């Protein structure tokens, strides 16, 4: 049996700020953030919408991609999802 895929996602939150994370189910995770069960960041700034998401074959690769995304300036975060994944990442 194959391990489940993980998703890297980018949320737009109140105030226009972005939040990035990984999850097995982006929709379910969005609602957890929305109802205050997600990260401390999104409890203070509830999400407005899912901006983008990308599937990765495992948690390790999704976490690496999350670190890459978080290192980018805000202006490059959405474009990250339109680029092909780095070699060895999904």
N, C-alpha and C positions, 0 to 999 in steps of 0.2 A: 504494500500500500504506500502511495506517495505521501510525503508530508504536505501539510496544507501550505498554500501560497500566502505570502504576507504582502500587504499593500503599504506603500508610502503615500501619505496624503498631505494636502495643504489646505488649511481652512482659512477663510477670511473671517475675522472676528470683529466685534463692535469696535468702532474707532478706526477701522480699516487696517488693523494689524494682522499679520499672518501667524499661524501656528502650524507646525509640522509635526507629524507623528507617524507611527506604523500601527497596523491593526490587521487582524484576520478578516474583518468585515467592516468596511469603511462606513456604511450607512448606520450600522449599529453603534459604532464608535462615535459618529457625529451626534447621534441622539444622546449618548451618555454624556458627551461634552455639553450639549444643549441643556440637559436637565441637571447639570451640576455634579455629575458623578465622574467626570473626566479629570483632567489635569488641573492643578491649582491655577495655572495661567488662564484657562478657559472658564473657570468659575468666576474670575474677576472680569473677564472679557468674553462673554458668550459668543459662540460661533454664529455667523450669519449664513454661510454657505460653504460647500466643498468647492474649492477652486480647481483642484486637479488631483489625480491619483494615478499611481503606476504599480503594477503587480511585479513582485519578485518571487523567485522560486523558494526562498527560505528566509528565516528571520535574520540570519547573519548578513545576507546581502542587503536586505531592507534597512537594517541598522547602519550599515556602511553608507548607503545612499542617503539616509537621513542626515548623517554627519556632513556629507558633502553639501546637501541642500542648505543646512543651517549655516554653513560657512559662507554662503553666497550673500551678496548684498540683496536687499529687498527687490530691487529692480530686475534681478536675474532669476528670482525664484520660480516664477510661472514658466519662463522659458526653459528651465531645467527639465520640465516634463515633456517638452516637445523635442528634446534631443534624444538620440538613441542612448540606451544605457551604456555605461563604461564596459569595456571588455571584461567578461566574467561576472557581470551583474545583470541577471535577468535577460 
